Structure formats: C-alpha cells, structure tokens
Amino acid sequence: MNNTAQDITRLIHNQKSLLDVMPAMVLITKGHDSLEYMNPCAVRFFGNLQHGESSNRAHTAEETINSLLLLVRKGQTLKKIGEKQEDKINSNHIEYALAPFIGYRGDQLFWLFIHDLTDEKTHIEELSLFHNSIETILSHKINELKESERVRQSLSQELNHLKDHLKKQPAEGTMIGSSKALRELRDMVFQVAKSDATILITGESGTGKELVANLIRETSNRNEKPFLKINCNAINDSLLESDLFGYEKGAFTGADSKRKGKFEVVDGGTIFLDEIGDISPRMQAALPRVLQDGELIRVGGNMPIKVDVRIIAATNLDLAKAVQAGAFRLDLYYRLNIINISIPPLRQRKEDIVDLVTHFIRRYRAAFKKDINFLPQSIIDRLLNHDWPGNVRELENVIQRAVLMAKGNIITENELLFDIPADAKQSTSSTSYLQRLDGLSLKGIIAEVEREIIVHSLEKNRGNVAQTAQELQLGKTAFYEKIKRYDIAPKELK
C-alpha cells in the first residue's frame, strides 16, 4: 500500500473513532440520494436504518431515511448550508445543520448534524398550556413563571401567618370555630351540662353531634363516672333491647345466666344514644319508662330496677315530622326533647371553615409526616364557596386527602377533591351511548371512545396533562398529538 492510501486509511480510522464518541447525532449522506453513515448516537435515536431497523414503530426505516434526505434537499434548496434549522422527523422535534464536503472519491457528500429538541419542545408546550396553573396554586394568581419580589414577600407573609395560626389552634376534642352560631352553641352546652336533664342533640349528618355529647359529659358533674356510646342504628332490635336493659336467665335461647344491661353498668354515669331516630317501635315503647322514672325491666323479667343514668341522645332526623308521620312515639319525643341542642350546618357558619381547615391540616400533617405550611388564598376561596352537604366530616375528608396527596409544603388545586354525593352523580346508559355511536365506522367509534376517555381523564385530573398521560400510559408527545387531533383544550377542563 502506497503512502497516500495509508494516509487515507489512517484519516478514515481517526475520523470514525472521533464520530463514535461524539454525543451529537452525526450522519453522512451522498447528496440527497442515499444515507452513507450514522454514528452510534444517531443509531440509538433512529435505529440502524442502513440495516432496515427503525426505533419508531410508526415509521419504517425507509420512511425515516427519506425524511432525513428531505432535510438535505430543503437545506440545498433554501441555501441554508451551515445554518441551524428546526424541523420534525417521526413526531420528534429536531434541530439540524448541513455541512457539504467532497469525499476522497470525489463524491458530493453532506455532514448532517442533528440535535433532539423533543423534550424541550414538550416542556415549552406544557408551560404554554398551563401558564395559569401557578395562578391557581399561589394566592395572588401569578401571571408569569418568575414571580416579582412583591409577590414573594406577600407569599412569605402568608406562610408566617398560617404557621402562627396553626400554633394557636385549640387542643383535640374541643369545638373548633369562632362564629356567633358556635359561640351560642358552646354557651348553651355549658349552661345545661351541670344539670341531669335529658338532652337531644339534632343536626345534619357530619355536623359533630358526638363532639357536643363529649363536651356535655366532660363539663357535667358526672365527668368522672362511666360514659358509654351506643349507635342505635348499628344494633338490631332484639339485641339492642337486651344490650341496654339486660336479661334474665332463660329469657331466650342462649340466655344461660342473668346479665346486666348497659344502663345498669353505667349507673351513676352517662349514656349517649346516637341515631335515636332509627330505633324500632318496640324500643320506642321501652325507653320512656327509663327516661321518666329511672327504671328498667330486664328482658324476661318483671321486677323494675332503679338506675341513675344521664341520657344524651342524637339524631339527624326531624323527629317532630316523624311524630306527625306516625313513625316516632310522641311520648318518647317529649321525654327526649327536654333540652334540644341544634347544631347548625357548616354552610350556615362558614366563618369557622378557616379555623377547621388549619386544625385538620395540623392533625394530618403530623399523622402523615407532611410539612404543610402554606394554604393559598385561592384554595381558601374554593373551600368557602363549597356548600358542604357532608358538613365538618366532609371538610375533614377533603383536607385529610389533600394533605396526604400534597407533594410539597403547599396544598394546590390538584389535591383539593370534593366528595360527590351518590344522588348527584349522573350516569349514561350503555344503550343510549351505543345509539349515539350508531352509524359510525369502527374506526370512528374507536376514535370517539378514545376521545371520551381522554376528556374524562383530564377532567378527573383537573386538566393536568402530565398526570393524565402517565395514568393512560402514553408518552407526552403521543398524548399531545391526540389532544390536537381531537381538538381537546386541557385548560378548559381545569
């Protein structure tokens, strides 16, 4: 081999060694007619196209090669040799540059340098789609990604305020809130707690009737005596009677010995009868004697037994209406309703929501070991505007879930999920759905179903594209293409 051939061989070897370790994609084409070379970085991205292998399932190696050669043709036609340009290949955003050179055989060749911009473009598109997401997270609805110094100072002040508010929260077990309705409720509890009068606590489900019963007992003269809570709705009729009044030996099958009931066991103390409105007519007939005379008769017995028990009852039913409808005994209603404490629903005392929210945040951030110390004004506004059909219990569920799902030290719109009552949910029958699809081709039906799945998932995730794509196990680029194809606007689904 002469010196010239050796030099050419050495140069080719050195050139290949250099191209093999380059982190950029480098390809060589012969004009815009054929692909002559791909370095390892380009092979990893596109697949070994020269051997008919493509990394993209939607595009063959031949299609990809034609797309690459088209870039060369465009560069030649537009006379942008050496300039950086952007284009798309197989749904990937790329930046490329051309550099012509003459091969050692005199061929017109081109260097094709390619940089993948897909992730950058996707990120830019996400920012464009959700430029308002920060507004919903931060209290002052920041319009740009880089907030001003004024907003940062305001945010810092709000953080400190929440921390101080958390420190000032009352202890567990107390009634949380400072509204006029709650102050009046507390005053009434303290006024009647020292007496031994029977108390009926009424209010919607989730308002905190058991908490009021606890407070009555704790501030009464029987606070150191036994305290039993009975859920009348959780025990069937016959068992409830024997559980409360006891039974004599042989009163029924299995009654092998005499047994005291709850009223005797709690003698001197307090019994809380929750869901009293759900007891059967048989129990309604048995209770008045205990309430009026402090006497009971065990099941299977005939001798009255004296007991000294303070009774607190609770119900979410309107017992006066139940009496009018013949579903509740009038004499029992009068004996229960000596003192009535009515708990207003949360929608009528929304001044207490902030106190309750910070109380629950403090409770669950400790339980879940989360350092939640910021609650934006936008979140507070949503909590205040909600109607709270489930009252305090629903609010606690919402905050518990939000704290558990929070990814940082802040609760955002993504974590604020309200409970939907079963009767508020709307469903579409499969028959009407199929009728709507009637006449479409199979491809059209599949497209319609796919679109509805995407819309439903985006609505569930409040327009969060990244989270929805992950749940549907789709790449972001493919997901954005489907959104564009079906003309779906994620921002409108927030």
C-alpha positions in Angstrom: 0.0 0.0 0.0 1.5 3.4 -1.0 1.7 6.4 1.4 -1.4 8.1 0.0 -3.6 5.0 0.6 -2.1 4.6 4.1 -2.9 8.3 4.9 -6.5 7.9 3.6 -6.9 4.7 5.7 -5.5 6.5 8.8 -7.7 9.5 8.3 -10.8 7.4 7.9 -10.0 5.4 11.0 -9.3 8.6 13.1 -12.5 10.2 11.8 -14.6 7.1 12.7 -13.1 7.0 16.2 -13.9 10.6 16.7 -17.5 10.3 15.4 -18.1 7.1 17.5 -17.6 9.0 20.8 -19.4 12.2 19.8 -22.6 12.8 21.9 -24.3 14.5 19.0 -26.0 12.7 16.1 -23.9 12.8 13.0 -24.9 11.3 9.6 -23.3 11.4 6.2 -25.4 11.5 3.0 -24.5 11.4 -0.7 -26.3 14.5 -1.9 -29.9 13.9 -1.1 -29.9 10.4 -2.7 -28.6 8.0 -0.1 -27.6 7.6 3.6 -23.9 6.6 3.8 -23.1 6.7 7.5 -24.6 7.0 11.0 -22.6 7.4 14.2 -23.6 5.4 17.3 -25.6 8.3 18.8 -27.7 8.5 15.7 -28.2 4.8 15.6 -29.5 4.8 19.2 -32.0 7.5 18.3 -33.3 6.4 14.9 -32.3 2.8 14.8 -29.9 1.1 12.5 -31.6 2.5 9.4 -28.9 1.1 7.0 -29.9 -2.4 8.1 -33.6 -1.7 7.8 -34.1 -1.3 11.6 -36.2 1.7 12.9 -36.6 2.7 16.5 -40.1 4.2 15.7 -42.8 1.6 15.4 -45.0 4.0 13.4 -42.3 4.7 10.7 -40.2 2.2 8.7 -36.5 2.6 8.2 -37.1 3.6 4.6 -39.6 6.3 5.6 -37.1 7.7 8.2 -34.2 7.7 5.6 -36.5 9.6 3.1 -37.3 12.2 5.9 -33.6 12.7 6.6 -32.7 13.0 2.9 -35.5 15.6 2.6 -33.8 17.7 5.2 -30.7 17.8 3.0 -32.8 18.7 -0.1 -34.5 21.5 1.9 -31.1 22.8 3.1 -29.8 22.9 -0.5 -33.0 24.4 -1.9 -33.2 27.2 0.7 -29.4 27.7 0.6 -29.1 27.4 4.4 -26.0 25.3 4.4 -24.3 25.7 7.8 -27.2 27.4 9.5 -29.2 25.8 12.3 -32.8 24.9 11.4 -35.7 23.2 13.1 -38.0 20.5 11.7 -39.9 17.4 12.7 -39.0 13.7 12.0 -41.3 10.9 13.1 -43.1 13.3 15.5 -39.7 14.3 17.1 -38.7 17.9 17.1 -35.1 18.3 15.9 -32.5 21.0 15.2 -30.1 20.3 12.4 -27.3 21.8 10.3 -25.7 20.8 7.0 -22.1 20.9 6.0 -21.0 19.9 2.5 -17.7 18.2 1.7 -16.1 16.3 -1.1 -15.3 12.6 -0.4 -12.0 11.0 -1.2 -13.6 9.6 -4.4 -14.8 13.0 -5.5 -18.4 12.4 -4.4 -20.6 15.4 -3.2 -21.3 14.5 0.5 -23.0 16.2 3.4 -22.5 16.2 7.1 -25.9 16.2 8.8 -25.7 17.2 12.5 -28.9 16.6 14.5 -29.9 17.6 18.0 -33.2 16.2 19.6 -35.4 19.1 20.8 -38.4 16.9 21.7 -38.2 17.2 25.5 -37.5 20.9 25.3 -40.5 21.5 22.9 -42.7 19.3 25.1 -41.7 21.3 28.2 -42.4 24.6 26.4 -45.8 23.3 25.3 -46.7 22.2 28.8 -45.7 25.7 30.1 -47.8 27.2 27.3 -50.9 25.0 28.1 -50.6 25.6 31.9 -49.3 29.1 32.2 -52.2 29.7 34.6 -51.6 26.7 36.8 -49.3 28.6 39.1 -52.1 31.2 39.4 -54.3 28.5 41.0 -51.6 27.4 43.3 -50.4 30.7 44.6 -52.8 33.1 46.4 -52.1 36.1 44.2 -52.5 34.3 40.8 -49.1 34.8 39.4 -49.2 35.6 35.7 -45.6 34.6 34.9 -43.3 31.8 36.0 -40.9 34.2 37.6 -42.9 36.0 40.3 -42.0 39.5 41.3 -40.3 40.5 44.5 -43.6 41.9 45.8 -45.4 38.6 45.3 -42.6 36.7 47.0 -42.8 39.0 50.0 -46.6 38.6 50.2 -46.2 34.8 49.9 -43.7 34.8 52.8 -46.1 36.8 55.0 -48.9 34.4 54.3 -46.7 31.5 55.2 -45.8 33.0 58.5 -49.5 33.8 59.2 -50.5 30.2 58.6 -47.8 28.9 60.9 -48.8 31.2 63.7 -52.5 30.2 63.1 -51.5 26.6 63.4 -49.8 27.2 66.7 -52.8 28.9 68.1 -55.2 26.0 67.3 -57.1 24.6 70.3 -56.4 21.1 71.6 -58.0 17.9 70.2 -61.6 17.2 71.3 -62.7 20.8 71.5 -65.3 22.5 69.3 -63.4 24.4 66.6 -64.6 27.7 65.4 -65.4 31.3 66.5 -68.6 32.1 64.6 -71.6 33.5 66.5 -73.6 30.3 66.0 -70.8 28.2 67.5 -70.3 30.6 70.5 -74.0 30.4 71.2 -73.8 26.6 71.0 -70.9 26.5 73.5 -72.8 28.8 75.9 -75.8 26.6 75.8 -73.7 23.4 76.4 -72.1 25.0 79.4 -75.4 26.2 80.7 -77.1 22.8 80.6 -74.2 20.4 81.2 -74.3 20.6 85.0 -78.0 19.5 85.2 -79.1 15.9 84.8 -81.8 16.7 82.3 -82.0 14.6 79.2 -80.6 16.3 76.1 -81.4 15.8 72.5 -78.8 16.9 70.0 -80.0 17.4 66.5 -78.3 18.4 63.3 -77.4 17.1 59.8 -75.0 14.2 59.4 -71.4 15.2 59.9 -72.0 18.3 62.0 -70.3 16.9 65.1 -73.1 15.7 67.4 -70.8 13.2 69.1 -68.3 16.0 69.8 -71.1 18.0 71.5 -72.1 15.0 73.6 -68.5 14.6 74.7 -68.3 18.3 75.7 -71.6 18.0 77.7 -70.3 15.0 79.6 -66.8 16.5 80.3 -68.3 19.7 81.7 -71.0 17.8 83.7 -71.0 16.6 87.3 -70.7 13.1 86.0 -67.4 13.6 84.2 -65.5 11.1 86.3 -68.3 8.5 86.1 -68.8 5.9 83.3 -69.6 7.1 79.8 -70.9 4.7 77.1 -71.8 5.5 73.5 -74.4 3.4 71.7 -75.1 3.6 68.0 -78.8 2.5 67.9 -78.6 2.1 64.1 -75.8 -0.5 64.3 -77.6 -3.0 66.6 -80.7 -4.9 65.6 -83.9 -4.6 67.6 -83.8 -7.6 69.9 -80.1 -7.3 70.6 -80.4 -3.5 71.4 -83.1 -4.1 74.0 -81.1 -6.9 75.8 -77.9 -4.8 75.4 -79.4 -1.8 77.1 -81.7 -3.4 79.7 -80.0 -6.7 80.3 -81.8 -10.1 80.5 -82.8 -12.8 83.0 -81.7 -16.4 82.8 -83.8 -18.3 80.3 -85.2 -15.1 78.7 -84.3 -16.5 75.3 -82.3 -19.3 73.7 -78.7 -18.9 74.8 -79.5 -16.8 77.9 -77.8 -19.3 80.3 -77.4 -16.7 83.1 -78.6 -13.3 84.2 -76.8 -10.3 82.7 -76.8 -6.6 83.4 -77.6 -4.2 80.6 -75.7 -1.0 79.7 -78.0 1.1 81.9 -77.1 -0.8 85.0 -73.4 -1.0 84.2 -73.3 2.8 83.7 -75.2 3.5 86.8 -74.2 7.0 88.0 -72.7 7.9 84.6 -73.9 9.0 81.2 -75.2 7.1 78.1 -75.0 8.6 74.6 -77.7 7.1 72.3 -76.7 8.1 68.8 -79.1 7.7 65.9 -82.0 7.6 68.3 -84.4 8.4 65.4 -83.7 4.9 63.9 -84.9 2.8 66.8 -87.8 0.4 66.3 -91.3 0.8 67.6 -90.5 -1.9 70.2 -87.6 0.1 71.6 -89.6 3.3 71.4 -92.1 1.8 73.8 -89.4 0.5 76.2 -87.4 3.8 76.6 -90.0 6.2 78.1 -90.0 4.4 81.5 -86.3 4.8 81.9 -86.4 8.4 80.9 -89.3 9.3 83.2 -88.9 7.1 86.3 -85.3 5.9 86.0 -86.5 2.3 86.0 -85.9 -0.6 83.6 -87.1 -4.2 83.4 -84.7 -6.8 82.1 -85.7 -8.9 79.1 -87.6 -11.9 80.6 -88.0 -10.2 83.9 -90.9 -8.5 85.7 -89.2 -6.6 88.5 -88.3 -2.9 87.9 -84.7 -1.9 88.6 -83.7 1.6 89.6 -80.9 3.3 87.7 -79.3 6.7 87.9 -78.2 7.5 84.3 -78.0 10.8 82.4 -79.1 10.3 78.8 -77.9 12.2 75.9 -79.5 11.3 72.5 -78.7 12.5 69.0 -80.3 12.3 65.6 -80.1 13.8 62.1 -83.8 13.2 61.5 -86.6 15.7 62.1 -88.3 13.9 65.0 -91.3 16.3 65.0 -92.1 15.3 61.4 -91.5 11.7 62.3 -94.1 12.0 65.1 -96.6 13.6 62.6 -96.0 10.8 60.2 -96.6 8.2 62.9 -93.0 6.8 62.7 -92.0 8.0 66.2 -93.8 7.9 69.5 -95.0 11.3 70.8 -94.4 10.4 74.5 -90.8 9.4 73.7 -90.2 12.6 71.7 -91.4 14.7 74.6 -89.1 12.9 77.1 -86.1 13.2 74.8 -86.6 16.8 73.8 -86.5 18.4 77.3 -83.4 20.3 76.2 -82.7 20.5 72.5 -79.3 21.5 71.2 -79.4 22.1 67.5 -76.1 22.2 65.6 -76.1 24.5 62.6 -74.8 23.0 59.3 -71.4 24.2 58.1 -72.8 26.2 55.3 -74.5 28.4 57.9 -71.3 29.1 59.8 -68.6 29.5 57.1 -66.6 31.8 59.4 -65.5 28.5 61.1 -64.1 27.0 57.9 -60.6 28.6 58.2 -60.3 27.5 61.8 -61.4 24.0 61.0 -59.1 23.7 57.9 -56.0 24.7 59.9 -57.0 22.4 62.7 -57.3 19.4 60.3 -54.0 20.4 58.5 -52.2 20.4 61.8 -53.7 17.0 62.7 -53.0 15.2 59.4 -49.6 16.8 58.6 -48.5 15.2 61.9 -50.2 11.9 61.1 -48.7 11.7 57.6 -45.4 13.4 58.4 -46.0 16.2 55.9 -44.6 19.7 56.3 -47.7 21.6 55.0 -47.2 25.2 55.9 -48.9 27.1 53.1 -52.5 27.3 52.1 -53.1 29.7 49.2 -56.0 32.2 49.2 -57.4 30.6 46.0 -57.8 27.3 48.0 -59.5 29.1 50.9 -61.9 30.8 48.4 -62.9 27.4 47.0 -63.5 26.0 50.4 -65.6 28.9 51.4 -67.7 28.7 48.2 -68.4 25.0 48.6 -71.8 24.1 50.0 -70.6 21.3 52.3 -73.5 18.8 52.2 -71.4 16.5 54.4 -70.6 19.3 56.8 -67.5 19.1 59.1 -67.0 15.4 58.3 -66.8 16.1 54.6 -64.4 19.0 55.2 -62.2 16.8 57.3 -62.2 14.2 54.5 -61.2 16.8 51.9 -58.3 18.2 54.0 -57.1 14.7 55.0 -56.9 13.7 51.4 -55.3 16.9 50.3 -52.6 16.6 53.0 -51.9 13.0 52.1 -51.6 13.8 48.3 -49.6 17.0 48.6 -46.2 16.7 47.0 -44.6 19.7 48.8 -45.4 22.1 51.6 -48.4 23.5 49.8 -51.9 22.3 49.0 -52.8 23.0 45.4 -55.9 22.7 43.2 -54.7 19.2 42.2 -55.1 17.9 45.7 -58.4 19.6 46.5 -61.0 17.0 45.6 -64.6 17.4 46.9 -66.8 14.4 47.7 -69.7 13.9 45.3 -73.0 12.6 46.8 -74.2 9.4 45.2 -77.5 11.0 44.2 -75.6 13.9 42.4 -73.7 11.6 40.1 -75.1 11.3 36.6 -74.7 8.2 34.5 -75.3 7.5 30.9 -76.8 4.1 30.0 -74.9 1.8 27.6 -77.9 1.7 25.3 -78.1 5.5 24.8 -74.3 5.6 24.4 -74.4 2.9 21.7 -77.3 4.8 19.9 -75.1 7.9 19.8 -72.4 5.9 18.1 -74.8 4.3 15.7 -73.8 4.8 12.0 -70.1 5.5 12.7 -67.5 3.2 11.2 -65.5 1.0 13.6 -62.6 3.5 13.2 -64.9 6.4 14.1 -66.3 4.5 17.1 -62.8 3.8 18.4 -61.8 7.4 17.9 -65.0 8.7 19.8 -64.4 6.3 22.7 -60.7 7.3 22.8 -61.6 11.0 22.9 -64.1 10.5 25.7 -61.6 8.5 27.7 -59.0 11.4 27.3 -61.6 14.1 28.2 -62.8 12.1 31.2 -59.2 11.5 32.5 -58.3 15.2 32.0 -61.4 16.3 33.9 -60.6 13.9 36.7 -57.1 15.3 36.9 -58.3 18.9 36.5 -56.6 19.4 33.2 -53.2 18.1 34.3 -51.7 16.8 31.0 -48.6 15.1 32.5 -50.6 13.2 35.2 -53.2 12.1 32.6 -50.6 10.9 30.1 -48.9 8.9 32.9 -52.2 7.3 34.0 -53.1 6.4 30.4 -49.5 5.1 29.9 -48.9 7.3 26.9 -45.8 9.3 26.0 -46.2 13.0 26.3 -45.6 13.6 22.6 -48.1 11.0 21.6 -50.6 12.4 24.1 -50.2 15.9 22.8 -50.8 14.6 19.3 -54.1 13.0 20.4 -55.2 16.2 22.2 -54.5 18.2 19.0 -56.3 15.6 16.8 -59.4 15.6 18.9 -59.4 19.3 19.4 -59.3 19.0 23.2 -58.4 22.1 25.3 -57.0 20.9 28.7 -57.2 24.4 30.2 -61.0 24.3 29.8 -61.2 21.1 31.8 -59.5 22.6 34.9 
